[in-house]
Amino acid sequence: MAYNLAQVHEAVAAANPDRPAVIHSGGTLTYQELTHRTRRLGNALAARGFGARTERSELAGHESGQDHLAIYLHNGPEYLEAMLGAFKARLAPFNVNYRYVAEELRYLLDNAQAKVVVYHDAFAPTLAEVLPDLPSISLLVQVPDDSGNPLLPDAIRYEDLLAEGSTEPLPEPSPDDLYILYTGGTTGMPKGVLWRQHDIFIGAMGGRPFGQATAFESLDAIVEASANGGAAMMSAAPLMHGAAQWATFTAFTSGNTVVFPEHVTRMDPADVWSTVERHRVLTLQIVGDAMGRPLVDELERHTYDLSGLLALVSGGAALNSTLKERFLEKVPHAIVLDAVGSSETGAQMGHTSAKGAAATGTFTPGPETSVVSADLSTELAPGSEETGWLAQRGHVPLGYLGDAAKTAATFPVIGGVRFAVPGDRANWRADGVIELLGRDSVTINSGGEKIFAEEVEQALAHHPAVYDVIVVGRPSEQWGSEVVAIVQVAHDASVTDQELLTEAERHIARYKLPKAFVYRDALVRSPAGKADYRWAKEQALEP
């Protein structure tokens, strides 16, 4: 069976109407209430003429036949309602990085061909700057917050738009309708990844029962499984990050409850743990060290009742083993799950750490995960001595919006099979385990050796004085390119270059050690915690 995300959510909601779907600072929405609100939004959008223009069968992989809706919001129920309401009206919603300055926002909304923008009051001034350059935008929907910014000219309040729509079901959407996820743009310009909803559902949003290789056979099977739901699930990451969206929709597919912390404009570790304690959250999803470190620091400062927490799930960036050990010391009954995936692949593989057995860097591949050769000519087999590209087959995206060339390069056909190969280097061991080496775009070629930035970052992060670190290369007459570490030192701590080198050489070969250190009061990362390598390279080049 082929699935649409709106169709799945409607079926689960119909079977569990009174179960809490979303808990947030303003209250609780049941599955039935969420269904009614998203139908109202969908019907209001459809009545204004937005929806699908051209069916998938008439389009190339890099083309869209739907109107696009930009979600320019902090976390909250409106974010999820905007996604589901758009899906029901057959618009394609996409994520907006709310930290973008006007120039970046202008590029994104233009590249995405946005027709509708749903945004918080806080972002109205930045949006107003770029609107004169974006005539394709024809509907502005403003969500209130406590920023005090007034309604933009010609905009409509979110609740007023919902009031225009009925709670009647909309015509059933297509499994071919798009799910669009924009990449972070931390190493290049953001790109819109186009997925069929069926493929992203199977690949990352709950279409496979947990721990199983095969997808649900039918909607009835999904509904039957959802009867066992009701657990509280929470993401500390912004919903503009793919991993947070995937975790959230996986929770919905299982009939579980999505919980938001009180504070959503920034991550407040005390608020996160208080929310986990209060609602007995079963799984907490974060993004790597940047979120993990302040959360673990808070656990070591204060005591929380986390007896209901089963798993800390990290996706989108590495979580180093020292942080895992510190977390498991405080929550010994829990596990830490590293989930590897990307905008272009969906979920790919995982690694589970328990108390006394924490590690980072090796993973058990999912059913459609593979490694292909460096020249993209063949699919490698476990035990191959070649370092290849981490790849995904089967349920993969259609392409990049508006970019046929990049689509062909990232989604090659190898041996008659279409793969997604977004740029991570990997080794496939004979025991079936995959060693993830790192993103090729931030790899440093120094003295003829290939050095993976993430590997050096993880080695340095073991030192207790390192609060955060990003590793990049810079030009060198002697080495061609040399390794430079941009370091944020922990509060009230001090450390020397030599002490950092001594720690790093316990974990990596000497040729991979940084040739220089640059210290900054804070490092620049995306709201989801991903390193901004462009910013870091600028710091490395400063005299």
C-alpha positions in Angstrom: 0.0 0.0 0.0 1.1 3.6 -0.7 0.6 6.2 2.1 0.1 9.9 2.5 1.0 11.5 5.8 -2.3 13.2 6.2 -4.2 10.0 5.4 -2.2 8.1 8.1 -2.8 10.8 10.7 -6.5 10.9 10.0 -6.8 7.2 10.4 -4.8 7.1 13.7 -6.9 10.1 15.0 -10.2 8.4 14.1 -9.2 5.4 16.2 -7.9 7.4 19.2 -10.0 10.6 19.2 -9.8 11.4 22.9 -6.1 10.6 23.4 -3.8 13.6 23.8 -2.0 14.3 20.6 0.0 17.5 21.6 0.8 18.9 25.0 2.2 22.4 25.0 2.4 25.5 27.3 -1.1 26.5 26.3 -2.8 23.2 27.0 -3.6 19.9 25.4 -5.0 19.0 22.0 -6.6 15.6 21.5 -6.3 13.7 18.3 -9.8 14.7 17.4 -9.2 18.4 18.1 -6.0 18.3 16.1 -7.9 16.7 13.2 -10.6 19.4 13.3 -8.1 22.3 13.4 -6.0 20.9 10.5 -9.1 20.2 8.4 -10.1 23.8 9.0 -6.7 25.0 7.8 -6.7 22.7 4.9 -10.2 23.7 3.8 -9.4 27.4 4.2 -6.3 27.1 2.0 -8.2 25.1 -0.6 -11.0 27.6 -0.7 -8.4 30.3 -1.5 -7.3 28.3 -4.5 -4.1 26.7 -3.2 -3.2 23.1 -3.8 -1.9 20.7 -6.4 -1.4 22.0 -10.0 0.2 19.2 -11.9 0.3 15.5 -10.9 3.6 13.7 -10.2 3.5 11.5 -13.4 3.9 14.6 -15.5 7.0 16.0 -13.7 10.7 15.3 -13.5 12.3 14.5 -10.2 13.5 18.1 -9.5 10.1 19.6 -10.3 7.1 20.3 -8.2 3.5 20.6 -9.3 2.1 21.9 -5.9 1.9 25.2 -4.2 4.5 25.6 -1.5 3.8 26.8 2.1 6.7 28.2 4.2 6.7 27.4 7.9 8.6 30.2 9.6 7.8 29.3 13.2 9.2 28.3 16.6 8.1 25.0 17.9 4.5 24.7 18.9 1.2 23.1 17.8 0.8 25.6 14.9 3.9 24.1 13.3 2.4 20.7 13.2 -1.0 22.1 12.2 0.6 23.9 9.3 2.2 20.8 8.1 -0.9 18.6 8.4 -3.3 21.3 7.1 -1.1 21.9 4.1 -0.8 18.1 3.4 -4.6 17.8 3.5 -5.0 20.7 1.0 -2.3 19.2 -1.2 0.2 22.1 -0.7 3.8 21.2 0.1 5.0 22.8 3.3 8.7 23.4 3.9 10.9 24.4 6.8 12.4 27.8 7.3 15.5 28.5 9.5 14.2 31.2 11.8 17.7 32.5 12.4 18.2 33.6 8.8 18.9 37.3 8.2 16.9 39.0 5.4 19.4 38.1 2.6 19.2 34.4 3.5 15.5 34.4 4.0 15.0 36.1 0.6 17.1 33.4 -1.1 15.2 30.6 0.6 11.7 31.8 -0.1 12.6 32.6 -3.7 14.3 29.3 -4.3 11.3 27.5 -2.8 8.8 29.4 -4.9 6.7 30.1 -1.8 3.1 31.0 -2.2 2.0 31.0 1.5 4.1 31.9 4.6 3.0 31.0 8.1 5.1 32.9 10.6 5.3 34.1 14.2 5.0 37.8 15.1 8.7 37.7 16.1 9.7 37.2 12.5 7.4 39.8 10.9 10.1 42.5 10.6 12.6 40.3 8.8 9.8 39.0 6.5 8.7 42.5 5.7 12.2 43.4 4.5 12.1 40.7 1.8 8.4 40.7 0.7 8.9 43.5 -2.0 11.3 41.1 -3.8 8.9 38.1 -3.6 5.8 38.8 -5.7 4.9 35.1 -5.8 3.9 35.1 -2.1 0.1 35.7 -2.0 -0.9 34.8 1.5 0.6 35.8 4.8 -0.6 34.0 7.9 0.7 35.5 11.2 0.8 33.5 14.5 0.7 35.6 17.7 3.5 35.4 20.3 4.8 37.7 23.0 7.1 39.8 20.8 4.7 42.6 20.4 5.2 43.0 16.6 2.0 44.1 14.8 0.2 42.3 12.0 1.8 42.9 8.6 -0.2 44.7 6.0 -2.5 42.3 4.1 -1.7 39.5 6.5 -4.3 37.4 8.3 -4.3 36.1 11.8 -3.8 32.4 12.0 -7.0 31.7 14.0 -9.0 33.9 11.6 -7.8 31.8 8.7 -8.8 28.6 10.6 -12.3 30.1 11.2 -12.8 30.3 7.4 -12.5 26.6 7.0 -14.9 23.7 7.9 -14.1 20.5 9.8 -15.3 18.4 6.8 -12.8 15.9 5.4 -10.9 17.1 2.4 -10.6 14.9 -0.8 -8.0 12.2 -0.2 -4.5 13.4 -1.1 -2.0 11.4 -3.1 1.0 9.3 -1.9 2.9 11.2 -4.6 2.3 14.5 -2.9 5.5 16.2 -1.8 7.3 16.4 1.6 9.9 19.1 1.2 12.9 19.4 3.6 15.4 22.2 3.1 19.0 21.4 4.0 20.7 23.5 6.6 23.0 25.4 4.3 26.0 25.2 6.8 28.4 24.1 4.1 26.6 25.5 1.0 23.4 27.1 -0.1 20.2 25.5 1.2 18.6 23.0 -1.1 15.0 21.8 -1.1 14.9 18.0 -1.0 11.7 16.6 -2.7 10.3 13.4 -1.3 7.2 11.5 -2.2 5.2 11.4 1.0 5.0 7.6 0.8 8.8 7.3 0.6 9.6 9.6 3.6 6.8 7.9 5.6 8.5 4.5 5.1 12.0 5.9 5.3 11.8 8.1 8.4 8.3 8.9 9.7 7.0 5.7 11.2 6.1 3.6 8.2 8.1 0.7 9.5 7.3 -0.8 12.9 10.1 -0.1 15.3 12.9 -2.6 14.9 11.4 -4.2 11.8 12.7 -4.2 8.2 9.4 -4.3 6.4 6.7 -1.5 6.3 3.2 -1.7 7.6 1.0 -3.7 5.2 -2.1 -1.5 5.5 -3.7 1.4 7.2 -5.6 -1.1 9.3 -2.3 -2.5 10.6 -1.1 1.0 11.5 -4.4 1.7 13.3 -4.2 -1.6 15.2 -0.7 -0.8 16.4 -1.7 2.7 17.5 -4.0 1.2 20.1 -0.9 0.5 22.2 0.2 4.2 22.0 -0.3 7.0 24.5 3.4 7.4 25.5 4.8 10.9 25.8 7.5 11.7 23.2 9.5 15.0 23.1 12.0 16.7 20.8 14.3 19.4 22.2 15.3 20.2 18.6 13.4 22.8 16.5 10.9 21.3 14.1 12.7 23.2 11.3 15.2 20.3 11.7 14.3 17.1 9.8 15.1 14.8 12.7 12.6 16.6 14.9 9.9 16.3 12.2 10.6 12.6 11.8 10.5 11.9 15.5 7.3 13.8 15.8 5.4 12.1 13.0 6.7 8.7 14.1 5.1 9.5 17.5 1.8 10.4 15.7 1.9 7.2 13.6 2.1 5.2 16.9 -0.7 7.1 18.5 1.6 8.7 21.0 1.6 12.2 22.5 4.0 14.9 21.4 5.2 17.1 24.2 6.7 20.6 23.9 8.6 22.3 26.7 7.5 25.6 28.2 10.2 27.6 26.4 10.4 27.1 22.6 12.4 30.1 21.4 15.6 28.6 22.9 16.7 25.4 24.6 16.5 25.8 28.4 18.0 22.6 29.9 16.1 23.0 33.2 12.9 23.4 31.4 13.5 20.4 29.2 14.2 18.1 32.2 11.3 19.5 34.2 9.0 18.8 31.3 10.4 15.3 30.9 9.8 14.7 34.6 6.3 16.3 34.7 4.9 14.3 31.7 7.0 11.2 32.2 8.4 11.5 28.7 9.5 8.1 27.3 11.9 9.3 24.6 13.8 12.6 24.3 15.2 13.5 20.9 18.2 15.9 20.6 20.9 16.8 18.1 24.4 15.9 19.1 26.9 17.5 21.5 25.6 21.0 21.2 22.3 20.0 22.8 23.6 17.0 24.8 26.3 18.9 26.7 24.1 21.6 28.4 21.5 18.9 29.1 24.0 16.7 30.8 25.5 19.6 32.7 22.0 20.4 34.1 21.6 16.8 35.2 24.8 17.0 37.1 23.7 20.2 38.8 20.2 19.2 39.8 18.2 16.1 40.5 15.1 15.2 38.4 12.9 12.1 38.5 13.6 10.6 35.1 12.3 7.1 36.0 9.9 7.3 33.0 12.6 8.1 30.5 13.6 5.1 28.4 15.8 6.6 25.7 17.8 9.7 24.8 17.9 9.8 21.0 20.5 11.8 19.1 20.2 12.4 15.4 21.7 14.9 12.9 25.1 15.3 14.6 27.4 13.1 16.7 27.0 12.7 20.5 30.4 11.8 21.9 30.9 8.9 24.2 32.0 10.9 27.2 28.7 12.7 27.2 26.9 9.4 26.9 28.7 8.0 29.9 27.9 11.1 31.9 24.2 10.9 31.0 24.0 7.2 31.7 25.7 7.7 35.1 22.7 9.9 36.0 20.0 7.9 34.2 21.4 4.3 34.4 18.2 2.6 33.4 18.0 4.4 30.1 19.8 3.9 26.7 21.3 6.3 24.3 20.4 5.8 20.6 22.5 7.4 17.9 20.3 7.7 14.8 22.1 8.5 11.5 20.3 10.0 8.5 20.2 13.0 6.3 17.7 15.2 4.4 18.5 13.2 1.3 18.3 9.6 2.8 15.9 9.6 5.7 16.8 7.3 8.7 19.7 5.0 7.8 21.3 3.3 10.8 21.7 3.4 14.6 23.8 2.5 17.5 22.6 1.8 21.1 24.7 2.6 24.2 23.9 1.4 27.7 25.6 2.1 31.0 29.1 0.7 30.9 29.0 0.3 27.1 29.0 3.7 25.5 30.6 4.3 22.0 30.3 6.5 19.0 31.1 6.1 15.3 30.0 2.6 14.4 26.4 1.7 13.4 24.1 -1.1 12.5 22.7 -0.3 9.0 19.0 -0.2 8.3 17.3 -2.4 5.6 18.0 0.0 2.7 21.4 1.3 3.8 24.5 0.6 1.8 28.0 1.7 0.9 28.9 2.4 -2.7 32.3 2.8 -4.3 34.2 6.0 -4.4 33.7 6.3 -8.2 29.9 5.5 -7.8 30.2 2.6 -10.1 29.4 -0.3 -7.8 27.7 -1.2 -4.6 30.3 -2.5 -2.1 29.8 -5.6 0.0 30.5 -5.9 3.8 34.2 -6.6 4.2 35.3 -4.4 1.3 38.7 -2.8 1.9 37.6 0.3 0.0 36.4 3.5 1.8 33.2 4.4 0.0 30.1 6.6 0.2 27.3 6.0 2.7 24.3 5.4 0.6 20.6 4.7 0.7 18.5 2.6 -1.8 14.8 2.0 -2.1 12.8 4.8 -0.5 14.8 7.8 -1.5 13.9 11.4 -2.6 12.9 12.5 -6.1 15.5 15.2 -6.3 16.5 18.8 -5.4 13.9 21.5 -6.2 14.8 23.2 -9.5 18.2 21.6 -9.8 18.5 18.8 -12.4 22.3 18.7 -12.3 22.6 18.3 -8.5 19.7 15.8 -8.6 21.6 13.6 -11.0 24.8 13.9 -9.0 23.3 13.0 -5.6 20.9 10.4 -6.7 22.9 8.2 -9.2 21.7 5.0 -10.7 24.2 2.2 -10.0 23.6 -1.3 -11.4 20.1 -0.3 -12.3 19.2 0.8 -8.8 18.7 4.5 -7.8 20.7 5.5 -4.7 20.9 8.6 -2.5 24.6 9.5 -1.9 24.7 12.8 0.0 28.4 12.9 0.7 29.4 10.9 3.9 32.4 8.6 3.8 32.1 5.2 5.3 33.7 1.8 5.7 31.6 -1.4 5.6 33.1 -4.0 8.0 32.9 -7.7 7.4 30.7 -8.1 10.5 28.1 -5.8 8.8 28.8 -2.8 11.0 29.3 0.5 9.2 32.0 2.9 10.4 30.9 6.5 9.6 33.9 8.7 8.8 32.3 12.0 8.1 31.0 14.5 5.5 33.3 14.7 2.5 32.6 18.5 2.1 34.3 19.2 5.4 37.1 16.7 5.0 40.6 18.2 5.2 43.4 17.0 2.8 46.6 17.7 4.7 50.0 16.4 3.6 48.4 13.9 1.3 46.2 12.4 4.0 42.4 12.7 4.2 41.3 13.9 7.7 37.6 13.9 8.7 36.6 17.0 10.7 34.1 15.1 12.8 36.6 12.6 13.9 38.9 15.3 15.2 36.0 17.1 16.9 35.0 14.0 18.8 38.6 13.4 19.9 38.9 16.9 21.3 35.4 16.8 22.9 36.6 14.2 25.4 38.5 16.9 27.3 36.4 18.2 30.1 37.4 21.8 29.5 36.0 21.7 25.9 32.5 23.0 25.9 32.2 23.0 22.1 34.5 22.5 19.1 34.4 22.8 15.3 37.3 21.6 13.2 38.1 23.0 9.7 41.0 23.2 7.3 42.9 26.3 6.2 45.5 26.8 3.5 49.1 25.9 4.5 52.3 26.2 2.5 53.8 23.1 4.2 50.7 20.8 4.2 48.5 22.2 1.5 45.8 22.4 4.2 46.1 22.2 7.9 43.7 21.2 10.7 42.5 24.1 12.9 40.2 23.6 15.9 37.8 26.4 16.9 37.2 25.9 20.6 34.7 27.2 23.2 36.1 26.5 26.7 33.7 25.5 29.4 32.7 28.2 32.0 35.3 28.6 34.8 37.7 26.2 33.0 41.1 26.8 31.4 43.1 24.6 29.0 46.3 24.9 26.9 46.9 23.8 23.4 49.2 21.1 24.6 46.6 19.7 27.0 44.1 19.5 24.1 46.7 17.8 21.9 47.5 15.3 24.6 43.8 14.4 25.0 43.3 14.2 21.2 46.2 11.9 20.5 44.7 9.3 22.9 41.9 8.9 20.3 43.3 9.7 16.8 46.6 9.4 14.9 49.1 12.2 15.3 48.8 13.3 11.6 45.2 14.2 12.3 46.0 16.5 15.3 45.2 20.2 14.9 48.1 22.4 13.9 46.4 25.4 15.5 43.7 26.3 18.0 41.4 29.3 17.9 39.4 30.2 21.0 36.0 31.9 20.9 33.5 32.7 23.6 30.7 30.9 21.6 30.6 28.9 18.4 28.0 29.5 15.7 25.6 26.6 15.1 22.2 26.2 13.6 19.1 26.3 15.9 19.3 22.5 15.7 22.9 22.3 16.8 24.6 21.7 13.5 28.0 23.2 13.1 28.3 26.3 10.8 31.5 25.3 9.0 31.5 28.5 6.8 31.6 30.6 9.9 34.3 28.4 11.4 36.5 28.7 8.3 36.3 32.5 8.6 37.5 32.2 12.2 40.4 30.0 11.2 41.6 32.5 8.6 41.5 35.5 11.0 45.1 36.6 11.9 
